[in-house]
Amino acid sequence: MGVRGLQTYLERHCPEACVKVNLPELARQYYRQHGTRPVMVVDGLGCLRKLYNRELPWVYGGQWREYYEELRRFLHSFRTTDIDLVFIFDGVVEKSKRAEWAKRRQQSARDVITVFNHIKKHGTQPSDDLFQMPVSLGTLTRFALKSLGAVVINSTKEADIEISEYCLRYPCFGILGQDTDFVIFNTVPFYSSNNLDIATLTTVQYSRDRLCYRLQIGLEDLPLFSCLMGNDIIRSTELESFKRRQVGVPANARFPRVEDVVMAVSRYMQTIPHGTTIQDIEQDVFPNEPNKWLRMEEGARMYLLPGDPLPWYMQNCPPHALPPCGAEQNCRQMSGDEEITFEVDVEEIRPRVDAKVLQFARERHLNSDNIAQIYNILISAETDSGVAMEDETSTDIPSSSVLFRPIRQRMYAVLFGVGSDSEISNEMAQRMPQKPVFLAPRFSTPLSLPSHRNRGFHTGVSSTALGDQVPQESTHADSVRPVVGRNAVKEWCPYRGNPLTRPDVVTALPLDGPGGTPSLAMLWFSTDGPQAQHIRLHTFFACMDSVGLLEGVLRVEPEPCYIIMCLVLHYMVKHMLTLQEWEVDAFLAQAVVPYAQDVGLLRGLRVPRVAARPVHLAAVFLKGVSYALLADCACGWPITVQDGMPWNYFDGKLLHYKYLMAQGGADVRALCDHDDRALQLFSTLKKFVTFGTRLDQKRRQIPHQQGTGSHY
């Protein structure tokens, strides 16, 4: 998240520290000096805005096929210059940074309100200063990059620390990102992703040496400088009084400019007497707030890499005054004016997970073969999600976090073995091989077996809004005493009316059916061929509340790349009574028309106007996709990662176009561009989506009329 105000200062007031560089030329110099191919480590989440570039519309829900091609172009640019890329993504949210995480989600929620106000008033996408990432952009980018042959790593600690440590362990050419924490770490050169020209690979290097020269401080002083400016541990707002004192601006005056603050802080550091410790400094900065003293030490220490000597201001500190980086001093933090608490009113225990299962989950987490939340839930029984483009004023559409909660509840049951039949699990465990095997589903489309390198690719809260009622079956878990870590999980999920000041405790929901909930050992390790694969599929369909569809899927064998879409739409039809049939038709049509496969045509598509409801529905659908993929992952990927990705079946702009057509009265043949193959596929998929729902009953009651309405 970076040092408050440092990027602005560097780019506007310290031009000598912003050095324009040509990466291919630097790479050639690196090769001549070291004799090895240069490796650039990429801060994955920090580069998302560069990867999902400003030419891609974001308001519709994501231009996923176009985005996939942009990622291909990005990788190609570096490969042609013999620069190897290693992408490292944040795999966790440190507890010490949860308050900052919540503050950013609260701001995103306010921005989403502004976005919808603009859409309703102007019918256009607002300016990029209100940019909202498409749902699960970070997670889906990992899998896209892996499918394109890139090396992708999920961190097990804060990503900026893991990236810096990676560059310490392995010879690396530099770091590409935008987090100014990399200016503070004493590590390899740091290059700006925002200033990167992908065509020429020219960019800006942020020089920590030149910054230190300008500020008249040493490299070892940079961690202390970060703490005095404000970082992820000590927020800038907590330092406001200190900064005003240094600049000489009274409390009732306008807050000083960033350049004045930076220079005042540097002057303060220059006047610190020799022999002063950080304990003395923190007492001077926070004279009446002893609860913040240890946090300043923690904030400085997080920048120290293995082998780094202690800076002068930390050398004489007693050992007890140096808490482990990321240590939690208490269970409460402040996010703006609101208190964030980690405490819940139920018992909490450390999750008890089989060591072999946990080790395998860790390996797949590190290799980005699993979705990051899986490992986090297994080790901490805690998870979170981001803000989606959902219109808070549209109460007839439930918040996606509430709507899809039962899917997560069943997935928690799978991860923690809630409701499992021990006899069946033990029998399967006895046949367990030494190494896990992920099998491809037996569909008519041929699927390759996994290679060792890419095995991941083969393989109780209420809301006041009427639209946020939890689907009825989730209430069965209410009678079980929740214990976080055994049968419940702490969730930080945004939804209508949730201020994110404390986690929700969500109880696991056991799966119905013979044998109950299968164990992870059965789902991840069993090699019993078709029987084991059927168990994986059945468990996944049960998580999606769609067991009734499984028989038809196995009989008809539709293209696997449409199954996730059908399951999510089926769930939405069952649990969203306000979802209209013609709206479902728009989702299906945009997936099956030939137009959907042509990136050039999609790029040139023009939508007459932007409407609020399809923007909202697209976000809800993609949230459903993200939870479906999470359940699929927990069940051992019975639907492969490649087949589950949204670029197979969703384009936000095309959905919007088809939605407006359907809203205007276009029939199914027109929605399918009068293409016979698209019509046939549409008909097949719609039968799955509507099976056993109110729309299925409606279809059976109303005689079929060719070419009229939305019937097929």
C-alpha positions in Angstrom: 0.0 0.0 0.0 3.0 2.2 0.3 4.3 5.3 2.1 1.8 8.1 2.3 2.6 11.0 -0.2 6.0 9.5 -1.3 5.0 8.8 -4.9 3.6 12.3 -5.3 6.7 13.8 -3.9 9.0 11.8 -6.1 7.2 12.5 -9.3 6.3 16.2 -8.7 9.1 17.5 -6.5 12.1 15.2 -6.8 12.6 14.6 -10.5 16.3 13.7 -10.0 15.1 10.5 -8.2 12.8 9.5 -11.2 15.3 8.2 -13.7 14.0 7.4 -17.2 15.3 4.0 -18.2 15.2 1.5 -21.1 14.6 -2.0 -19.7 16.0 -3.9 -22.7 19.2 -2.0 -22.6 19.5 -2.5 -18.8 18.8 -6.2 -19.3 21.6 -6.5 -21.8 24.0 -4.8 -19.4 22.8 -7.1 -16.7 23.5 -10.2 -18.9 27.0 -8.9 -19.8 27.8 -8.4 -16.1 26.3 -11.5 -14.6 26.1 -14.0 -17.4 22.5 -15.0 -16.6 19.1 -14.0 -18.0 17.7 -11.1 -16.1 14.7 -11.8 -13.9 12.1 -9.1 -13.2 9.9 -9.7 -10.2 6.4 -8.2 -10.7 4.2 -7.0 -7.9 1.1 -8.7 -9.2 -1.7 -6.8 -7.4 0.3 -3.5 -7.8 0.4 -3.9 -11.6 -3.3 -4.8 -12.1 -4.3 -1.3 -13.2 -1.5 -1.4 -15.8 -2.5 -4.8 -17.0 -6.2 -4.0 -17.2 -5.3 -0.9 -19.1 -7.4 2.3 -19.7 -8.4 1.1 -23.2 -10.6 -1.6 -21.6 -14.0 -0.6 -20.3 -14.5 -1.5 -16.7 -18.1 -0.5 -15.9 -19.7 -3.5 -17.7 -18.1 -6.2 -15.5 -14.9 -7.0 -17.4 -13.7 -7.4 -21.0 -12.2 -10.8 -20.2 -11.3 -12.0 -23.6 -9.6 -8.7 -24.5 -7.9 -8.7 -21.1 -6.5 -12.2 -21.8 -5.0 -10.9 -25.0 -3.5 -7.9 -23.2 -1.8 -10.2 -20.8 -0.4 -12.2 -23.7 0.9 -9.0 -25.3 2.5 -7.9 -22.0 4.3 -11.2 -21.6 5.4 -11.2 -25.2 7.0 -7.8 -24.9 9.3 -9.0 -22.1 10.0 -12.4 -23.7 11.3 -10.8 -26.9 13.9 -8.9 -24.9 14.9 -12.0 -22.9 13.6 -10.7 -19.6 12.0 -13.4 -17.4 9.1 -12.4 -15.3 8.1 -13.8 -11.9 4.7 -12.6 -10.6 4.2 -12.5 -6.9 0.6 -11.8 -5.6 -0.6 -11.0 -2.1 -1.9 -14.3 -0.7 -2.9 -13.0 2.7 -4.0 -9.9 4.5 -1.9 -9.4 7.7 -4.1 -8.7 10.8 -2.0 -5.6 11.5 -3.3 -4.2 8.2 -6.9 -5.2 8.4 -8.0 -1.7 9.5 -6.3 -0.2 6.4 -7.9 -2.9 4.3 -11.4 -2.1 5.7 -10.8 1.6 5.2 -10.0 1.1 1.5 -13.1 -1.2 1.0 -15.3 1.5 2.7 -13.9 4.1 0.3 -14.5 1.7 -2.7 -18.1 1.3 -1.5 -18.6 5.1 -1.5 -17.0 5.3 -5.0 -19.4 2.6 -6.3 -22.3 4.8 -5.1 -20.9 7.7 -7.1 -20.4 5.5 -10.1 -24.1 4.4 -10.1 -25.2 8.0 -9.6 -23.2 9.0 -12.7 -24.6 6.0 -14.7 -28.2 7.0 -13.9 -27.6 10.6 -14.7 -25.4 10.4 -17.8 -25.7 6.8 -19.1 -21.9 6.5 -19.6 -18.9 5.1 -17.9 -17.5 7.7 -15.4 -13.9 8.9 -15.5 -11.0 6.7 -14.6 -10.5 8.3 -11.2 -13.5 6.2 -10.1 -12.1 3.0 -11.6 -13.4 -0.2 -10.0 -11.6 -3.4 -10.7 -13.8 -6.1 -12.2 -14.8 -8.8 -9.7 -11.9 -11.2 -8.8 -9.5 -9.5 -11.2 -6.5 -10.4 -9.0 -7.5 -14.1 -8.7 -8.3 -14.5 -12.4 -5.2 -12.8 -13.5 -3.1 -15.3 -11.6 -4.7 -18.2 -13.6 -4.6 -16.3 -16.9 -0.8 -15.7 -16.5 -0.2 -19.3 -15.5 -2.1 -20.5 -18.6 0.1 -18.3 -20.7 3.3 -19.9 -19.3 4.3 -17.3 -16.6 5.7 -18.1 -13.2 3.1 -17.0 -10.6 3.6 -17.2 -6.8 1.1 -16.5 -4.0 2.7 -15.0 -0.9 2.2 -16.4 2.6 3.0 -13.0 4.1 2.7 -9.4 2.9 3.6 -9.4 -0.8 6.1 -6.5 -0.6 8.1 -8.3 2.1 8.0 -11.6 0.2 9.0 -9.9 -3.1 12.0 -8.2 -1.4 13.0 -11.5 0.3 12.7 -13.3 -3.1 15.1 -10.8 -4.6 17.5 -11.4 -1.7 17.4 -15.2 -2.2 17.6 -15.3 -6.0 19.5 -13.1 -8.5 17.0 -10.6 -9.8 17.2 -7.7 -12.2 14.6 -5.5 -10.5 11.1 -5.1 -9.2 8.2 -3.8 -11.3 5.3 -2.3 -9.4 4.0 0.9 -7.9 4.1 0.4 -4.1 6.5 2.9 -2.7 7.4 0.5 0.1 9.9 -0.8 -2.5 11.7 2.5 -2.3 12.2 1.9 1.5 13.4 -1.7 1.3 17.2 -2.1 0.7 16.8 -4.3 -2.3 17.2 -4.4 -6.1 16.2 -1.4 -8.4 12.5 -0.5 -8.4 10.8 0.3 -11.7 7.4 2.0 -12.1 4.6 0.0 -13.7 2.5 3.1 -14.1 5.1 4.7 -16.3 5.9 1.5 -18.3 5.5 1.7 -22.1 4.7 -1.9 -23.1 5.7 -1.3 -26.7 9.2 0.1 -26.0 9.7 -1.2 -22.4 10.8 2.2 -21.2 9.8 3.3 -17.7 11.0 5.2 -14.7 13.3 3.9 -12.0 12.7 5.3 -8.5 16.2 5.9 -7.1 16.4 5.5 -3.3 20.0 6.8 -3.3 19.0 10.0 -5.0 16.0 10.4 -2.7 18.2 10.0 0.3 20.7 12.6 -1.1 17.8 15.0 -1.5 16.5 14.4 2.0 20.0 14.4 3.5 19.4 11.1 5.3 21.0 7.6 4.9 19.6 4.5 3.4 19.2 2.9 6.8 17.0 5.9 7.8 14.4 5.1 5.2 12.3 2.7 7.4 12.1 5.5 10.1 11.2 8.0 7.4 8.3 5.8 6.3 7.0 5.5 9.8 7.1 9.3 10.2 5.3 9.8 6.9 2.7 7.1 7.4 2.6 3.6 6.1 0.5 0.4 6.4 1.2 0.1 10.2 1.0 3.7 11.2 -1.6 5.6 9.2 -0.9 9.1 8.0 -3.9 10.5 9.9 -2.4 9.3 13.2 0.7 11.5 12.4 -1.2 14.6 11.6 -0.4 16.4 14.9 3.3 15.5 14.6 3.5 16.7 11.0 1.8 20.0 11.8 4.3 20.6 14.6 7.2 20.0 12.3 5.9 22.3 9.5 4.6 24.9 12.0 1.0 24.8 10.9 -1.7 25.1 13.7 -4.5 22.6 14.1 -7.1 24.9 12.7 -5.2 25.8 9.5 -5.2 23.9 6.2 -3.0 20.8 6.2 0.4 21.5 4.7 1.5 20.4 1.2 3.2 17.1 0.8 6.5 18.6 -0.2 6.5 20.7 2.9 5.7 17.7 5.1 8.5 15.6 3.5 11.1 18.2 4.0 10.0 18.9 7.5 10.2 15.2 8.4 13.7 15.0 6.9 14.8 18.0 8.9 13.4 16.4 12.1 15.4 13.2 11.4 18.6 15.3 10.8 18.2 16.8 14.3 17.8 13.5 16.2 20.8 13.2 18.6 23.3 10.4 18.3 22.4 7.5 20.6 18.6 8.1 20.4 16.5 5.0 20.1 13.2 4.5 18.3 11.6 4.3 21.7 12.7 7.9 22.3 11.5 8.9 18.9 8.0 7.3 19.2 7.5 8.9 22.6 8.3 12.3 21.0 6.0 11.7 18.1 3.2 10.3 20.2 3.8 11.8 23.6 0.4 11.0 25.0 -0.4 7.8 23.1 1.8 4.9 24.5 -0.4 2.4 22.7 1.2 3.4 19.5 4.8 3.2 20.6 5.4 -0.5 19.8 3.6 0.0 16.4 6.3 2.4 15.3 8.9 -0.2 16.0 6.9 -2.8 14.2 6.5 -0.4 11.2 10.2 0.2 11.0 11.2 -3.5 11.5 8.9 -4.7 8.7 11.4 -3.2 6.2 14.4 -5.2 7.6 15.3 -8.1 5.4 17.3 -11.2 6.6 20.9 -10.2 6.9 20.2 -6.4 7.2 22.0 -4.8 10.2 19.9 -3.1 12.7 19.8 0.7 12.0 21.3 3.0 14.6 17.9 3.9 16.0 17.1 0.3 16.8 20.4 -1.0 18.1 20.0 -0.2 21.8 16.4 -1.2 22.1 15.6 -4.0 24.7 14.6 -7.3 22.9 11.1 -7.2 24.3 10.5 -3.8 22.6 10.9 -5.4 19.1 7.7 -7.4 18.4 7.7 -9.8 15.5 6.7 -8.1 12.3 2.9 -8.3 11.9 2.4 -9.1 15.6 -1.0 -8.1 16.8 -0.8 -5.8 19.8 -4.5 -6.0 20.6 -7.8 -7.1 18.9 -8.8 -3.6 18.0 -7.7 -1.1 15.4 -9.0 2.2 14.0 -10.2 2.7 10.5 -10.7 6.4 10.1 -13.1 7.3 12.9 -14.4 3.7 13.3 -13.0 1.0 15.5 -12.2 -2.4 13.9 -12.4 -5.4 16.1 -11.3 -9.0 15.5 -13.2 -10.2 18.5 -16.3 -12.4 18.0 -18.9 -13.7 20.5 -18.2 -17.3 19.9 -15.4 -19.8 20.7 -12.4 -19.8 18.4 -9.9 -22.6 18.0 -7.0 -23.2 15.6 -8.3 -25.3 12.6 -7.3 -28.9 12.9 -6.4 -30.0 9.4 -4.5 -33.2 8.5 -0.8 -32.4 8.1 -0.6 -34.0 4.7 -3.6 -32.1 3.4 -2.3 -28.8 4.9 1.2 -29.3 3.3 -0.4 -30.0 -0.1 -2.6 -27.0 0.3 0.4 -24.8 1.1 2.3 -26.1 -2.0 -0.7 -25.4 -4.3 -1.1 -22.0 -2.7 2.5 -21.0 -3.3 2.4 -22.2 -6.9 -0.9 -20.4 -7.5 -2.6 -23.7 -8.4 -5.3 -23.1 -5.8 -7.4 -20.0 -5.1 -5.6 -18.2 -2.3 -8.6 -18.2 0.1 -8.5 -22.0 0.4 -5.2 -22.1 2.3 -6.1 -19.0 4.3 -9.3 -20.6 5.5 -7.5 -23.9 6.4 -4.9 -22.2 8.5 -6.9 -19.3 10.0 -10.6 -19.9 9.5 -10.8 -16.3 8.1 -11.5 -14.9 4.7 -12.5 -11.8 2.9 -13.7 -10.4 -0.4 -13.7 -7.1 -2.3 -16.4 -4.6 -3.1 -18.3 -5.2 -6.3 -20.2 -2.9 -8.6 -23.6 -3.3 -6.8 -26.2 -0.6 -6.6 -27.1 -0.1 -3.0 -30.4 1.6 -3.9 -31.6 -1.4 -5.9 -33.0 -3.4 -3.0 -34.8 -6.0 -5.3 -31.3 -7.5 -6.1 -29.7 -9.0 -3.0 -26.1 -8.3 -2.1 -24.0 -10.9 -3.7 -22.1 -11.7 -0.5 -25.5 -12.6 1.1 -27.0 -14.3 -1.9 -24.1 -16.7 -2.4 -23.4 -17.3 1.3 -24.9 -20.8 1.3 -22.3 -21.8 -1.4 -19.5 -20.6 0.9 -21.1 -22.4 3.9 -21.1 -25.7 2.1 -17.6 -25.1 0.9 -16.5 -24.5 4.5 -18.1 -27.8 5.4 -15.9 -29.5 2.7 -12.8 -27.8 4.0 -13.4 -28.6 7.7 -15.1 -32.0 7.2 -18.3 -30.8 8.8 -21.0 -33.6 8.4 -18.6 -36.1 6.9 -19.1 -39.9 7.3 -16.0 -41.1 9.0 -16.3 -44.7 7.8 -16.4 -43.7 4.2 -13.6 -41.1 4.7 -11.4 -43.7 6.5 -12.0 -46.3 3.8 -11.0 -43.8 1.1 -8.0 -42.6 3.1 -6.7 -46.1 3.3 -6.5 -46.2 -0.5 -4.9 -42.8 -0.6 -1.6 -42.7 -2.7 1.5 -41.0 -1.4 0.9 -38.1 -3.8 -2.4 -36.5 -4.6 -3.9 -36.9 -8.0 -6.4 -34.5 -9.7 -8.4 -36.1 -12.4 -10.2 -34.4 -15.3 -13.9 -34.8 -15.6 -15.1 -37.4 -18.2 -16.7 -35.1 -20.7 -16.8 -35.6 -24.4 -14.4 -32.7 -24.9 -10.9 -34.3 -24.6 -8.9 -33.0 -21.6 -5.2 -33.6 -21.1 -3.8 -35.1 -17.9 -1.9 -32.8 -15.6 1.8 -32.2 -15.9 3.9 -31.8 -12.8 4.5 -28.1 -13.7 0.9 -27.2 -14.3 -1.1 -29.6 -12.3 -3.4 -26.8 -11.0 -4.6 -26.3 -14.6 -5.7 -29.8 -14.9 -6.8 -30.5 -12.4 -25.3 -16.1 10.7 -25.7 -12.5 9.5 -28.9 -10.7 8.5 -29.4 -7.5 6.6 -32.1 -4.9 6.8 -32.7 -4.8 3.1 -35.5 -6.9 1.7 -33.2 -8.1 -1.1 -30.6 -9.4 1.3 -32.5 -12.2 2.8 -30.3 -15.3 3.0 -31.5 -18.2 0.9 -33.6 -20.4 3.1 -31.5 -23.5 3.3 -28.6 -21.7 5.0 -30.7 -21.4 8.2 -30.2 -25.1 8.9 -26.8 -24.3 10.3 -28.2 -22.0 12.9 -29.0 -24.8 15.3 -25.3 -25.8 15.5 -23.1 -24.1 18.1 -20.6 -22.2 15.9 -16.9 -22.6 16.8 -14.6 -20.7 14.5 -12.0 -23.1 13.2 -14.2 -26.2 13.6 -17.5 -25.5 11.9 -17.4 -21.7 11.3 -15.4 -19.1 9.6 -14.9 -15.4 10.2 -15.8 -13.4 7.0 -15.0 -9.9 6.0 -17.4 -9.6 3.1 -18.9 -6.3 2.0 -22.7 -6.2 1.7 -25.5 -3.6 2.0 -25.4 -2.2 5.5 -22.2 -3.8 6.6 -19.6 -1.2 7.9 -16.8 -3.8 8.0 -16.0 -3.0 11.6 -16.0 -6.6 12.7 -16.1 -10.0 11.0 -19.2 -12.0 10.5 -19.2 -15.6 11.9 -20.6 -17.9 9.2 -21.4 -21.5 10.1 -20.6 -24.3 7.8 -23.5 -26.1 6.2 -23.1 -29.9 5.9 -23.9 -31.4 2.5 -27.0 -33.6 2.1 -26.6 -37.0 0.5 -25.3 -40.5 1.2 -22.1 -40.3 3.3 -22.6 -36.6 4.1 -19.7 -34.3 3.3 -16.7 -36.1 1.7 -13.4 -35.4 3.4 -10.6 -33.4 1.7 -8.5 -36.6 1.7 -11.2 -38.3 -0.5 -11.6 -35.3 -2.8 -7.9 -34.4 -3.2 -6.2 -37.7 -3.0 -8.5 -40.5 -4.3 -7.5 -42.3 -7.5 -10.6 -44.5 -7.8 -11.1 -43.3 -11.4 -14.7 -42.5 -12.5 -16.1 -43.2 -9.0 -13.8 -40.6 -7.3 -14.4 -38.1 -10.1 -18.2 -38.6 -9.7 -17.8 -37.9 -6.0 -15.9 -34.7 -6.8 -18.6 -33.6 -9.3 -21.4 -34.5 -6.9 -19.8 -32.6 -4.1 -19.3 -29.5 -6.2 -22.8 -29.6 -7.5 -24.1 -30.0 -4.0 -22.1 -26.9 -2.9 -23.8 -25.1 -5.8 -27.3 -26.3 -4.7 -27.6 -28.0 -8.1 -27.4 -31.7 -7.5 -30.5 -32.1 -9.6 -28.6 -30.9 -12.7 -25.8 -33.5 -12.3 -27.6 -36.4 -14.0 -28.5 -34.2 -17.0 -24.9 -32.9 -17.3 -23.5 -36.4 -17.3 -26.1 -37.6 -19.8 -25.9 -34.7 -22.3 -22.3 -33.8 -21.7 -22.4 -30.1 -22.6 -19.1 -28.3 -23.3 -17.3 -28.1 -20.0 -16.5 -24.4 -20.4 -20.2 -23.5 -20.0 -20.9 -25.5 -16.8 -19.8 -22.9 -14.3 -21.9 -20.2 -16.0 -24.9 -22.5 -16.1 -24.6 -23.4 -12.4 -24.3 -19.7 -11.4 -27.3 -18.7 -13.5 -29.3 -21.7 -12.2 -28.5 -20.6 -8.6 -29.5 -17.0 -9.4 -32.8 -18.0 -11.0 -33.6 -20.2 -7.9 -32.8 -17.5 -5.3 -33.4 -14.2 -7.1 -37.2 -14.0 -7.7 -36.7 -10.6 -9.5 -34.4 -12.0 -12.1 -36.4 -12.0 -15.4 -36.3 -14.7 -18.1 -35.2 -12.2 -20.8 -32.3 -11.2 -18.5 -31.2 -14.8 -18.3 -31.5 -15.0 -22.1 -29.1 -12.0 -22.4 -26.5 -13.8 -20.3 -26.8 -17.0 -22.4 -26.9 -15.2 -25.8 -23.7 -13.3 -25.1 -21.9 -16.6 -24.3 -22.9 -18.5 -27.4 -22.9 -16.1 -30.4 -19.9 -16.3 -32.7 -19.3 -12.7 -32.0 -18.2 -13.6 -28.5 -15.1 -15.5 -29.8 -13.7 -12.6 -31.9 -11.5 -10.2 -29.8 -11.4 -7.7 -32.6 -15.1 -7.5 -33.0 -15.6 -7.2 -29.2 -13.1 -4.4 -29.1 -15.0 -2.5 -31.8 -18.5 -3.1 -30.3 -20.4 0.0 -29.4 -23.0 0.0 -26.7 -25.7 2.7 -27.1 -25.8 3.6 -23.4 -24.8 2.3 -19.9 -27.7 1.2 -17.7 -27.5 0.6 -14.0 -29.3 -2.8 -13.7 -27.2 -4.8 -16.2 -24.1 -3.4 -14.6 -25.4 -4.6 -11.2 -26.4 -8.0 -12.5 -23.1 -8.5 -14.2 -21.3 -7.9 -10.9 -23.6 -10.3 -9.0 -23.1 -13.0 -11.7 -19.3 -12.6 -11.5 -19.4 -12.8 -7.7 -21.2 -16.0 -8.2 -18.6 -17.2 -10.6 -15.9 -16.4 -8.0 -17.6 -18.4 -5.3 -18.3 -21.3 -7.7 -14.6 -21.4 -8.6 -13.7 -21.4 -4.9 -16.1 -24.3 -4.3 -14.7 -26.1 -7.4 -11.2 -25.6 -6.0 -12.1 -27.0 -2.6 -13.6 -30.1 -4.3 -10.4 -30.9 -6.3 -11.2 -29.0 -9.5 -13.8 -31.4 -11.0 -14.3 -28.6 -13.5 -10.8 -27.7 -14.7 -9.4 -24.2 -14.1 -9.3 -23.6 -17.9 -13.0 -24.4 -18.3 -14.0 -22.3 -15.4 -12.5 -19.1 -16.4 -14.9 -16.3 -17.5 -13.2 -15.5 -20.8 -14.8 -18.7 -22.0 -18.4 -17.5 -21.5 -18.6 -13.8 -20.4 -17.9 -10.4 -21.9 -19.3 -7.5 -20.0 -19.8 -5.1 -23.0 -21.4 -7.9 -25.1 -23.8 -8.7 -22.2 -24.7 -5.1 -21.9 -25.4 -4.9 -25.6 -27.6 -8.1 -25.6 -29.3 -7.0 -22.4 -30.4 -3.7 -24.1 -31.6 -5.7 -27.1 -33.6 -8.1 -24.9 -35.0 -5.2 -22.9 -36.2 -3.7 -26.2 -38.1 -6.8 -27.1 -35.6 -8.8 -29.3 -36.5 -12.5 -29.5 -34.0 -15.3 -28.9 -33.2 -15.7 -32.6 -32.2 -12.1 -32.8 -30.2 -12.3 -29.6 -28.3 -15.3 -31.1 -27.6 -13.3 -34.2 -29.8 -15.7 -36.3 -27.0 -18.3 -36.0 -28.4 -21.9 -36.0 -25.5 -23.3 -34.0 -25.8 -20.6 -31.4 -29.5 -21.2 -31.2 -29.1 -24.9 -30.6 -26.4 -24.3 -27.9 -28.6 -21.6 -26.3 -31.5 -24.1 -26.1 -29.3 -26.7 -24.5 -27.8 -24.4 -21.9 -31.1 -22.8 -21.0 -32.6 -26.2 -20.2 -29.9 -26.7 -17.6 -30.2 -23.2 -16.2 -33.9 -23.3 -15.8 -34.3 -27.0 -14.8 -36.6 -27.4 -11.8 -37.0 -23.6 -11.3 -39.9 -21.2 -11.7 -38.8 -20.6 -15.3 -38.9 -24.3 -16.1 -42.4 -24.5 -14.8 -43.3 -21.4 -16.9 -41.8 -23.0 -20.0 -43.8 -26.2 -19.5 -47.1 -24.2 -18.9 -46.8 -21.9 -21.9 -46.9 -23.5 -25.4 -43.8 -23.0 -27.5 -44.1 -20.2 -30.0 -41.3 -20.1 -32.5 -39.5 -16.7 -32.8 -41.5 -14.9 -30.2 -40.6 -13.7 -26.7 -37.8 -15.4 -24.9 -39.0 -19.0 -25.2 -36.9 -21.5 -27.1 
